[in-house]
Amino acid sequence: MDNNTQLVMEIIVSFFLMVGAFFTLVGGIGMVKLPDLFMRLHAPTKSSTLGLGSFLIAAMIYAAFHHRFGFAELLITLLAFITAPVSANLIAQAAIHLRLRSTSGDVPEALGRPLPWQRQRKTKYSKDEL
């Protein structure tokens, strides 16, 4: 690899590392500064996920310039982008189940309807018919 190619690779990788560091910093500040659980859910699922994605893109570019396919980095990116929203959704459902309130008011429409695990199956016969 000649010097110009090495320099281009270092600039591209540095750019993605700086973008990742910025989003991770914003996510960390959001975890500390936001007042309640419902607002704090956005910090790790949005900002920190973008930060991790940028770090892993930088690692894949670095691996590609060294003639290696970044399969591990690609797999980690895929798993992180799948699991972060799912875990945030489960945390939010647990908070709704515990009837936690947001500082901005009630959680919209959540308190009046049953959660997915609270729905009862419809039976063929109701109790009144038996």
C-alpha positions as CSV (number, residue, x, y, z in Angstrom):
1,M,0.0,0.0,0.0
2,D,1.5,3.3,-1.0
3,N,1.5,6.5,1.1
4,N,-1.5,8.2,-0.7
5,T,-3.7,5.1,-0.2
6,Q,-2.6,4.9,3.4
7,L,-3.4,8.6,3.9
8,V,-6.9,8.3,2.4
9,M,-7.7,5.2,4.5
10,E,-6.5,7.0,7.7
11,I,-8.7,10.1,6.9
12,I,-11.8,8.0,6.2
13,V,-11.3,5.9,9.3
14,S,-10.6,9.0,11.4
15,F,-13.8,10.6,10.1
16,F,-16.0,7.7,11.1
17,L,-14.2,7.4,14.5
18,M,-14.9,11.1,15.1
19,V,-18.6,10.7,14.1
20,G,-18.9,7.7,16.3
21,A,-17.3,9.5,19.2
22,F,-19.7,12.5,18.8
23,F,-22.8,10.3,18.8
24,T,-21.6,8.2,21.7
25,L,-20.8,11.4,23.7
26,V,-24.3,12.8,22.9
27,G,-25.8,9.5,24.0
28,G,-23.9,9.6,27.3
29,I,-24.9,13.1,28.0
30,G,-28.5,12.2,27.2
31,M,-28.4,9.4,29.7
32,V,-27.2,11.8,32.4
33,K,-29.2,14.9,31.6
34,L,-32.7,13.6,30.5
35,P,-35.1,13.6,33.4
36,D,-37.1,10.4,33.2
37,L,-37.0,6.9,31.8
38,F,-39.1,7.5,28.7
39,M,-36.9,10.3,27.6
40,R,-33.7,8.4,28.5
41,L,-34.7,5.6,26.2
42,H,-33.8,7.7,23.2
43,A,-30.2,8.3,24.2
44,P,-28.9,4.7,24.0
45,T,-31.1,3.5,21.2
46,K,-30.6,6.4,18.9
47,S,-27.3,8.2,19.6
48,S,-25.2,5.4,21.0
49,T,-26.4,3.0,18.3
50,L,-25.3,5.4,15.6
51,G,-22.0,5.8,17.5
52,L,-21.4,2.1,17.6
53,G,-22.3,1.8,13.9
54,S,-19.8,4.5,13.0
55,F,-17.1,2.7,15.0
56,L,-17.8,-0.5,13.3
57,I,-17.9,1.1,9.8
58,A,-14.4,2.5,10.6
59,A,-13.3,-1.0,11.6
60,M,-14.7,-2.5,8.4
61,I,-12.9,0.1,6.2
62,Y,-9.7,-0.5,8.0
63,A,-10.0,-4.3,7.5
64,A,-10.8,-3.8,3.8
65,F,-7.7,-1.8,3.3
66,H,-5.7,-4.7,4.9
67,H,-7.3,-7.2,2.5
68,R,-9.6,-8.8,5.1
69,F,-13.4,-8.9,5.0
70,G,-14.8,-7.4,8.2
71,F,-17.4,-10.2,8.8
72,A,-17.2,-9.9,12.6
73,E,-17.8,-6.1,12.4
74,L,-20.7,-6.6,10.0
75,L,-22.3,-9.2,12.3
76,I,-21.9,-6.9,15.4
77,T,-23.5,-4.0,13.5
78,L,-26.4,-6.2,12.5
79,L,-27.0,-7.5,16.0
80,A,-26.7,-4.1,17.6
81,F,-29.2,-2.5,15.2
82,I,-31.6,-5.3,15.8
83,T,-31.3,-5.6,19.6
84,A,-31.3,-1.9,20.6
85,P,-34.8,-1.1,19.5
86,V,-36.2,-4.4,20.8
87,S,-34.7,-3.9,24.2
88,A,-35.9,-0.3,24.4
89,N,-39.4,-1.4,23.5
90,L,-39.3,-4.0,26.2
91,I,-38.0,-1.5,28.8
92,A,-40.8,0.9,27.8
93,Q,-43.5,-1.8,28.1
94,A,-42.2,-2.7,31.5
95,A,-42.3,0.9,32.6
96,I,-45.9,1.2,31.3
97,H,-46.7,-2.0,33.1
98,L,-45.4,-0.5,36.3
99,R,-47.4,2.6,35.5
100,L,-44.4,4.9,35.6
101,R,-45.2,8.5,34.6
102,S,-43.3,10.7,32.3
103,T,-42.4,14.2,33.6
104,S,-44.1,15.6,30.5
105,G,-47.4,14.0,31.5
106,D,-49.0,10.6,31.1
107,V,-47.6,8.3,28.5
108,P,-50.0,8.7,25.5
109,E,-52.8,6.2,25.2
110,A,-50.8,3.5,27.0
111,L,-52.6,3.6,30.4
112,G,-56.1,3.0,29.0
113,R,-55.4,-0.1,26.9
114,P,-54.1,-3.5,28.0
115,L,-50.5,-4.5,27.3
116,P,-49.9,-7.4,24.9
117,W,-49.4,-10.0,27.6
118,Q,-52.6,-8.8,29.4
119,R,-54.9,-9.5,26.5
120,Q,-57.1,-12.5,27.1
121,R,-58.0,-15.0,24.5
122,K,-61.5,-15.0,23.2
123,T,-63.1,-18.3,23.9
124,K,-65.9,-19.9,22.0
125,Y,-68.3,-19.5,24.9
126,S,-68.5,-16.7,27.4
127,K,-69.0,-17.3,31.1
128,D,-72.6,-16.1,30.9
129,E,-73.5,-18.7,28.4
130,L,-72.3,-21.7,30.5
